[in-house]
Amino acid sequence: MDAPARPWPLPLGTYAEEREVFRLFQNMLEELLIHKPDDPIQFMIDHLKQNNDDAPRICVLGPPASGKTTVAMWLCKHFDAIRISQETLLFKEVLALTEEAKAYKERKQKIPNALWANLIQERLSNVDCIKQGWILEGFPENQEQAWMLQSSGIIPRHVVVLYAPDTVLIERNSGKRFDPITEEVYHTTFDWPSDPLVQQRLVKPDLSEQEMSKKLLEYHRNFPEVFQIYQKVLKPINADQPSVDVFSQVLTYVQTRQRSSAPFTPRILFCGPPGSGKSLQAALIAQKYDVVKICCGQLLKEAVAEKTKLGELIKPYIDNGYPVPDNLVMKILAERLNALDCMTNGWVLYGFPRDIEQGEQLQKSHFIPNRVFFFNLSYESIMERLSQRRIDPVTGERYHTTFRPAPTPEIQARLRQNPRDKEENIENRVETYYRNVKELEDFYEDAFHVNADQDPHVVFEFIESCIIKPLPCKKLKSF
């Protein structure tokens, strides 16, 4: 039979992971369970047409004067999302229930939780909130509101809770000023506007210290129940620090994804200079998670030793110390990565790619790593680690004259140094690595960078944490 004219498509698992098919179905299933439409098929079609699964859905909570308004406005500017607060619902929106809510406000009565929930539901059902996403400021205030919002299908992906000592909040409130035109919040001590026109129109909030204390007491009474409802998506952030730091922490959190329930097959790539510990970390990962450890150099030697067809082709290059052509390396590597154990258990690869061309070849062959690590190690540490390595020719055991000396004089006497570990050869290998690494780092822009000059178990813990945590959402990256 003739070879197919078109290349084979990506493996199903890789294709689904790249295009987040599982997450798409998960989101649609959640919407179906919440809304229970009469026509589920049409409902899912409409959901796909909206294409809004990555739109922000964020609640910003906290006691009075904690900075909710400032943070919410920053987030709205950053994501071009819609800000929803008590003020916007009562005085900037024309909703069916607005006048009823205003009547409570004018009579100085508390607006019922059900009325707030209905107002929020009506506002969030508008097209701009669906398409652009929303930042809900100060809602929900209590457990009942949270339950009502959930029953209406309003479920935030991220809940940010600002906190600070009550004494700090009371002091902030006394110096708080509000710009009625821009809605920006200022402070007489910490954040005073430079524009005289803005200074003149600032308004002091009508909230006495006694009223502030009462609101704080009510907040502290209600918050634990709200925390229990949203604890899986909730992040407390200390608001008693510079506003830029607060926003940076908020932004970092809301750009992270919740851990997916999708099946995850590790495809891990280690890049780093010689002596940075790639082999050890790959062995630790393979041992703990039962993934396949693949050293490209070792793979080539095995192909030669087994006298495979490809092994016979690369044998002259290895025997004469010449680099094996990339196309032959890629064929041997592809054969191994396509094996059943790699497809089912996943893999951790090191020794390839060494430059941007090899990285592109790996990608064109549809072997796309979902975690990439660059090991960073100083030149002095590399020389110290490699130039003092010695090998026992009898047992094959590896020793180090400083960190792991031979246990007996007999073993010490027969130790040999690999020619690759001579200083001049180490220099050439390190120089080659650093000549190519910048392009590789740009190619793998979502890679993690590892400080390899520390205890191997500390390095392993860092790598492990990056493997099991979700990656940030690309569509929500910062500027």
Phi, psi and omega per residue, in radians:
M1 nan 2.398 3.133
D2 -1.159 2.646 3.080
A3 -1.150 2.549 -3.136
P4 -1.106 2.490 -3.123
A5 -1.242 -0.537 -3.122
R6 -1.805 2.562 3.123
P7 -1.186 2.692 3.092
W8 -1.139 2.532 3.115
P9 -1.225 2.967 3.081
L10 -1.029 2.606 2.983
P11 -0.951 2.536 -3.019
L12 -0.968 -0.776 -3.108
G13 -1.093 -0.752 3.139
T14 -1.152 -0.742 3.129
Y15 -1.052 -0.816 -3.119
A16 -1.133 -0.654 -3.132
E17 -1.199 -0.782 -3.115
E18 -1.080 -0.708 -3.075
R19 -1.694 0.133 3.047
E20 0.932 0.768 -3.119
V21 -1.099 -0.727 -3.111
F22 -1.092 -0.758 3.141
R23 -1.122 -0.645 3.117
L24 -1.081 -0.823 3.126
F25 -1.159 -0.644 3.124
Q26 -1.081 -0.796 3.116
N27 -1.099 -0.717 -3.138
M28 -1.149 -0.680 3.118
L29 -1.120 -0.719 3.098
E30 -1.050 -0.768 -3.141
E31 -1.121 -0.673 3.112
L32 -1.100 -0.757 -3.123
L33 -1.183 -0.555 -3.123
I34 -1.340 -0.838 -2.987
H35 -1.595 -0.381 3.129
K36 0.809 1.023 -3.077
P37 -1.204 2.681 3.091
D38 -1.192 -0.565 -3.139
D39 -2.091 1.531 -3.065
P40 -1.043 -0.664 -3.095
I41 -1.103 -0.846 3.131
Q42 -1.131 -0.622 3.109
F43 -1.079 -0.759 3.141
M44 -1.187 -0.642 3.083
I45 -1.070 -0.799 3.124
D46 -1.099 -0.666 3.130
H47 -1.103 -0.738 3.129
L48 -1.167 -0.618 3.122
K49 -1.158 -0.539 3.141
Q50 -1.186 -0.592 3.097
N51 0.861 0.910 -3.042
N52 -2.139 0.346 -3.060
D53 -1.139 -0.388 3.128
D54 -1.710 0.033 3.096
A55 -1.166 2.410 -3.102
P56 -1.117 2.434 3.003
R57 -2.328 1.663 -2.937
I58 -2.227 2.373 2.974
C59 -1.874 2.308 3.059
V60 -1.968 1.934 -3.073
L61 -2.024 2.915 3.099
G62 2.685 2.906 3.132
P63 -1.228 2.952 3.078
P64 -0.987 2.506 3.091
A65 1.194 0.260 3.125
S66 -1.483 -0.159 3.103
G67 1.796 0.352 -3.101
K68 -1.046 -0.798 -3.080
T69 -1.096 -0.806 -3.131
T70 -1.063 -0.823 -3.130
V71 -1.118 -0.766 -3.124
A72 -1.085 -0.718 3.141
M73 -1.183 -0.684 3.076
W74 -1.067 -0.786 -3.138
L75 -1.100 -0.704 3.129
C76 -1.095 -0.717 3.111
K77 -1.155 -0.701 -3.087
H78 -1.178 -0.760 -3.050
F79 -1.774 -0.020 -3.050
D80 0.979 0.738 -3.125
A81 -1.744 3.048 -3.099
I82 -1.752 2.216 3.126
R83 -1.583 2.275 3.121
I84 -2.126 2.152 3.116
S85 -2.506 3.085 3.084
Q86 -1.012 -0.752 -3.107
E87 -1.137 -0.761 -3.116
T88 -1.184 -0.647 -3.132
L89 -1.196 -0.618 -3.063
L90 -1.539 -0.580 -2.955
F91 -2.132 -0.108 -3.119
K92 -2.121 -0.142 -3.095
E93 -2.004 2.582 3.041
V94 -1.941 1.548 -3.094
L95 -1.966 2.868 -3.069
A96 -1.067 -0.569 -3.045
L97 -1.823 0.141 -3.079
T98 -1.070 -0.821 -3.088
E99 -1.120 -0.658 3.108
E100 -1.107 -0.717 3.129
A101 -1.186 -0.681 3.119
K102 -1.101 -0.629 -3.138
A103 -1.078 -0.725 3.054
Y104 -1.047 -0.752 -3.101
K105 -1.110 -0.762 -3.129
E106 -1.148 -0.566 3.107
R107 -1.465 0.068 -3.122
K108 0.999 0.642 3.066
Q109 -1.840 2.703 3.135
K110 -1.278 2.276 3.128
I111 -1.268 2.221 -3.099
P112 -1.025 2.591 3.129
N113 -1.027 -0.696 -3.120
A114 -1.102 -0.646 -3.141
L115 -1.193 -0.736 3.074
W116 -1.057 -0.794 -3.109
A117 -1.076 -0.714 3.125
N118 -1.177 -0.680 3.089
L119 -1.083 -0.796 -3.130
I120 -1.126 -0.765 -3.141
Q121 -1.052 -0.754 -3.136
E122 -1.115 -0.727 -3.100
R123 -1.207 -0.730 -3.088
L124 -1.279 -0.249 3.106
S125 -1.426 -0.131 3.112
N126 -1.231 2.728 -3.025
V127 -1.072 -0.685 -3.078
D128 -1.102 -0.691 3.104
C129 -1.191 -0.652 3.141
I130 -1.156 -0.768 -3.082
K131 -1.367 -0.791 -3.009
Q132 -1.620 -0.311 -3.051
G133 1.562 3.026 -3.057
W134 -2.500 2.665 3.037
I135 -2.086 1.952 -3.096
L136 -1.655 1.944 -3.049
E137 -1.709 2.064 3.059
G138 1.432 0.067 3.102
F139 -2.129 2.502 -0.053
P140 -1.406 2.659 -3.125
E141 -1.558 -0.376 -3.088
N142 -2.656 3.107 -3.072
Q143 -1.092 -0.732 -3.097
E144 -1.096 -0.774 3.092
Q145 -1.060 -0.722 -3.136
A146 -1.079 -0.762 3.123
W147 -1.128 -0.705 3.139
M148 -1.129 -0.711 3.120
L149 -1.143 -0.722 3.123
Q150 -1.102 -0.744 -3.132
S151 -1.145 -0.360 3.098
S152 -1.581 0.035 3.139
G153 1.499 0.219 3.140
I154 -1.670 1.694 -3.052
I155 -2.176 1.939 -3.131
P156 -1.230 2.608 3.036
R157 -1.477 -0.519 -3.137
H158 -2.389 2.365 3.058
V159 -2.143 2.041 3.122
V160 -1.765 2.221 3.118
V161 -2.058 1.990 3.088
L162 -1.503 2.462 3.121
Y163 -2.475 2.684 3.088
A164 -2.864 2.765 3.093
P165 -1.029 2.543 -3.115
D166 -1.011 -0.642 3.139
T167 -1.079 -0.674 3.110
V168 -1.164 -0.738 -3.121
L169 -1.151 -0.704 3.119
I170 -1.136 -0.720 3.110
E171 -1.148 -0.697 3.101
R172 -1.067 -0.751 -3.099
N173 -1.074 -0.643 -3.112
S174 -1.170 -0.498 3.138
G175 -1.798 0.110 -3.088
K176 -1.285 2.381 3.074
R177 -2.340 2.597 -2.998
F178 -2.185 2.311 3.079
D179 -1.606 1.921 -3.071
P180 -1.177 -0.301 -3.106
I181 -1.527 -0.904 -3.090
T182 -1.637 -0.233 -3.069
E183 1.200 0.177 3.071
E184 -1.218 2.568 3.119
V185 -1.890 2.309 -3.131
Y186 -2.160 3.045 3.119
H187 -2.447 2.432 -3.069
T188 -1.108 -0.444 -3.112
T189 -1.831 -0.829 -2.952
F190 -1.652 -0.438 -3.020
D191 -2.625 1.229 -3.115
W192 -1.639 2.296 -3.100
P193 -1.194 2.576 3.142
S194 -1.456 -0.393 -3.107
D195 -1.352 2.106 3.135
P196 -1.048 -0.606 3.130
L197 -1.120 -0.693 3.103
V198 -1.170 -0.700 3.138
Q199 -1.029 -0.685 -3.066
Q200 -1.206 -0.559 -3.055
R201 -1.650 0.032 3.137
L202 -1.162 2.519 -3.073
V203 -2.087 2.425 3.082
K204 -1.490 2.253 3.129
P205 -1.066 2.483 -3.102
D206 -1.512 1.203 -3.105
L207 -2.461 1.872 -3.114
S208 -1.273 2.941 3.135
E209 -1.109 -0.624 3.118
Q210 -1.168 -0.748 3.106
E211 -1.151 -0.650 3.104
M212 -1.084 -0.770 3.125
S213 -1.087 -0.668 3.132
K214 -1.139 -0.737 3.131
K215 -1.163 -0.668 3.097
L216 -1.094 -0.726 3.125
L217 -1.083 -0.754 3.129
E218 -1.130 -0.699 3.124
Y219 -1.089 -0.824 -3.113
H220 -1.121 -0.505 3.123
R221 -1.284 -0.616 -3.052
N222 -1.587 -0.464 -2.966
F223 -1.088 -0.739 -3.103
P224 -0.954 -0.641 3.132
E225 -1.225 -0.650 3.095
V226 -1.159 -0.707 3.123
F227 -1.009 -0.739 -3.133
Q228 -1.078 -0.617 -3.095
I229 -1.269 -0.703 -3.017
Y230 -1.874 0.269 -2.972
Q231 -1.043 -0.485 -3.116
K232 -1.304 -0.350 -3.123
V233 -2.125 0.294 -2.993
L234 -1.832 2.421 3.131
K235 -2.287 1.931 3.050
P236 -1.323 2.394 -3.140
I237 -2.332 2.253 -3.125
N238 -1.188 2.044 -3.128
A239 -1.538 -0.078 -3.132
D240 -1.572 1.030 3.101
Q241 -2.726 2.975 -3.117
P242 -0.932 2.458 -3.040
S243 -1.042 -0.573 3.128
V244 -1.116 -0.696 3.121
D245 -1.178 -0.675 3.112
V246 -1.064 -0.856 -3.093
F247 -1.144 -0.646 3.113
S248 -1.057 -0.744 3.125
Q249 -1.187 -0.699 3.107
V250 -1.080 -0.827 -3.091
L251 -1.107 -0.712 3.106
T252 -1.041 -0.722 -3.108
Y253 -1.228 -0.824 -3.047
V254 -1.248 -0.228 3.070
Q255 -1.540 -0.118 3.096
T256 -1.482 2.658 3.091
R257 -1.709 2.650 2.986
Q258 -1.215 2.650 -3.139
R259 -1.094 2.239 -3.108
S260 -1.410 2.625 3.046
S261 -1.548 0.047 -3.114
A262 -1.170 2.557 3.051
P263 -1.019 2.382 -3.071
F264 -2.157 2.031 3.072
T265 -1.813 1.984 -3.086
P266 -1.115 2.294 2.973
R267 -2.284 1.630 -2.911
I268 -1.911 2.368 -3.139
L269 -2.147 2.218 3.084
F270 -1.876 2.174 3.038
C271 -2.136 2.458 3.140
G272 3.060 2.861 3.130
P273 -1.205 2.860 3.088
P274 -1.052 2.447 3.113
G275 1.482 0.107 -3.082
S276 -1.514 -0.076 3.046
G277 1.710 0.309 -3.115
K278 -1.073 -0.772 -3.092
S279 -1.083 -0.800 -3.138
L280 -1.094 -0.810 -3.105
Q281 -1.160 -0.633 3.083
A282 -1.107 -0.697 3.128
A283 -1.153 -0.694 3.131
L284 -1.148 -0.746 3.117
I285 -1.120 -0.781 -3.126
A286 -1.104 -0.684 -3.115
Q287 -1.187 -0.746 -3.063
K288 -1.344 -0.666 -3.009
Y289 -1.914 0.066 3.065
D290 1.033 0.616 3.007
V291 -1.636 2.869 -3.067
V292 -1.518 2.178 3.104
K293 -1.537 2.192 -3.094
I294 -2.230 2.009 2.991
C295 -1.771 2.096 -3.042
C296 -1.064 -0.761 3.133
G297 -1.065 -0.755 3.118
Q298 -1.127 -0.626 3.131
L299 -1.081 -0.705 3.127
L300 -1.164 -0.724 3.128
K301 -1.113 -0.676 3.121
E302 -1.153 -0.661 3.114
A303 -1.104 -0.673 3.100
V304 -1.194 -0.780 -3.107
A305 -1.117 -0.611 -3.129
E306 -1.454 -0.100 3.086
K307 0.986 0.746 3.034
T308 -1.294 2.952 3.135
K309 -1.037 -0.784 3.111
L310 -1.197 -0.599 3.106
G311 -1.072 -0.691 3.109
E312 -1.132 -0.587 -3.128
L313 -1.238 -0.624 -3.071
I314 -1.596 -0.198 -3.089
K315 -0.985 -0.799 3.140
P316 -1.038 -0.644 -3.139
Y317 -1.140 -0.786 -3.110
I318 -1.191 -0.718 -3.130
D319 -1.095 -0.583 -3.085
N320 -1.706 0.050 3.081
G321 1.315 0.374 3.120
Y322 -1.667 2.651 3.078
P323 -1.163 2.405 3.121
V324 -1.308 2.324 3.139
P325 -0.952 2.517 -3.066
D326 -1.034 -0.650 -3.084
N327 -1.141 -0.602 3.101
L328 -1.277 -0.711 3.089
V329 -1.046 -0.743 -3.086
M330 -1.163 -0.601 3.115
K331 -1.155 -0.771 3.134
I332 -1.163 -0.742 -3.135
L333 -1.141 -0.728 3.138
A334 -1.093 -0.688 3.125
E335 -1.065 -0.689 -3.131
R336 -1.286 -0.746 -3.093
L337 -1.217 -0.391 3.107
N338 -1.502 -0.055 3.126
A339 -1.157 2.713 -3.025
L340 -1.049 -0.703 -3.099
D341 -1.136 -0.639 3.098
C342 -1.225 -0.664 -3.124
M343 -1.186 -0.596 -3.062
T344 -1.641 -0.718 -3.066
N345 -1.638 -0.376 -3.042
G346 1.622 3.074 -3.062
W347 -2.585 2.754 2.974
V348 -2.216 2.117 -2.987
L349 -2.038 2.414 2.988
Y350 -2.513 2.747 -3.068
G351 1.615 -0.066 3.113
F352 -2.845 2.321 0.048
P353 -1.457 2.694 3.107
R354 -1.816 -0.229 3.125
D355 -2.621 3.081 -3.043
I356 -1.133 -0.625 -3.139
E357 -1.111 -0.747 3.112
Q358 -1.165 -0.650 3.087
G359 -1.076 -0.719 3.121
E360 -1.175 -0.664 3.097
Q361 -1.109 -0.726 3.120
L362 -1.058 -0.729 -3.129
Q363 -1.220 -0.717 3.134
K364 -1.115 -0.468 3.097
S365 -1.486 0.111 3.077
H366 1.186 0.490 2.986
F367 -1.839 1.580 -3.005
I368 -1.913 1.951 -3.140
P369 -1.164 2.516 3.071
N370 -1.770 -0.037 2.950
R371 -2.519 2.198 3.122
V372 -2.154 2.353 -3.125
F373 -2.192 2.329 3.005
F374 -1.901 2.114 -3.139
F375 -1.522 2.192 3.137
N376 -1.868 2.234 -3.123
L377 -2.603 2.390 -3.109
S378 -1.207 2.753 -3.122
Y379 -1.077 -0.706 -3.132
E380 -1.074 -0.744 -3.139
S381 -1.172 -0.647 3.103
I382 -1.070 -0.831 -3.134
M383 -1.082 -0.722 -3.127
E384 -1.127 -0.703 -3.119
R385 -1.228 -0.740 -2.974
L386 -1.572 -0.719 -3.039
S387 -1.184 -0.349 -3.140
Q388 -1.792 0.192 3.081
R389 -1.352 2.476 3.096
R390 -2.394 2.653 -3.101
I391 -2.137 2.402 3.047
D392 -1.497 1.959 -3.093
P393 -1.171 -0.284 -3.135
V394 -1.449 -0.873 -3.068
T395 -1.733 -0.293 -3.057
G396 1.387 0.040 -3.125
E397 -1.221 2.511 -3.130
R398 -1.835 2.363 3.139
Y399 -2.212 3.000 3.114
H400 -2.422 2.293 -3.027
T401 -1.099 -0.426 -3.140
T402 -1.810 -0.938 -2.996
F403 -1.476 -0.500 -3.110
R404 -2.570 1.280 -3.118
P405 -1.208 2.770 3.125
A406 -1.082 2.482 -3.038
P407 -1.285 -0.405 -3.101
T408 -2.338 2.713 3.077
P409 -1.053 -0.566 3.137
E410 -1.095 -0.813 3.113
I411 -1.174 -0.695 -3.136
Q412 -1.011 -0.672 -3.068
A413 -1.202 -0.495 -3.070
R414 -1.740 0.062 -3.137
L415 -1.159 2.532 3.124
R416 -2.250 2.689 3.098
Q417 -1.778 2.292 3.053
N418 -1.169 2.321 3.135
P419 -0.946 -0.518 3.118
R420 -1.111 -0.390 -3.078
D421 -1.637 0.150 3.013
K422 -1.302 2.600 -2.956
E423 -1.005 -0.742 -3.098
E424 -1.132 -0.613 3.116
N425 -1.273 -0.646 3.085
I426 -1.083 -0.751 3.141
E427 -1.022 -0.767 -3.134
N428 -1.121 -0.744 -3.130
R429 -1.153 -0.731 3.127
V430 -1.145 -0.739 3.135
E431 -1.079 -0.731 3.105
T432 -1.087 -0.735 -3.137
Y433 -1.079 -0.867 -3.064
Y434 -1.260 -0.328 3.071
R435 -1.236 -0.494 -3.054
N436 -1.871 -0.248 -2.927
V437 -1.200 -0.577 -3.091
K438 -1.071 -0.781 3.118
E439 -1.129 -0.653 3.110
L440 -1.151 -0.706 3.115
E441 -1.101 -0.674 3.082
D442 -1.179 -0.626 -3.132
F443 -1.168 -0.743 3.096
Y444 -1.775 1.289 -2.990
E445 -1.216 -0.353 3.140
D446 -1.660 0.258 -3.073
A447 -1.218 2.729 3.025
F448 -1.698 2.549 3.134
H449 -1.932 2.236 -3.007
V450 -1.937 2.271 2.979
N451 -1.387 1.770 -3.045
A452 -1.451 -0.078 -3.109
D453 -1.616 0.984 3.086
Q454 -2.685 3.114 -3.078
D455 -0.961 2.352 -3.104
P456 -0.975 -0.563 -3.134
H457 -1.271 -0.552 3.056
V458 -1.172 -0.754 3.094
V459 -1.050 -0.766 -3.127
F460 -1.089 -0.729 3.134
E461 -1.078 -0.700 3.105
F462 -1.128 -0.819 3.141
I463 -1.058 -0.767 -3.119
E464 -1.075 -0.730 -3.134
S465 -1.116 -0.606 3.134
C466 -1.299 -0.470 3.134
I467 -1.300 -0.700 -3.019
I468 -1.537 -0.280 -3.129
K469 -1.576 2.666 -3.126
P470 -1.255 2.684 3.095
L471 -1.398 2.715 3.077
P472 -1.163 2.660 -3.140
C473 -1.295 2.143 -3.073
K474 -1.104 -0.576 -3.093
K475 -1.303 -0.157 -3.134
L476 -2.022 0.434 -3.136
K477 -1.202 2.680 3.122
S478 -1.277 2.988 -3.073
F479 -1.041 nan nan
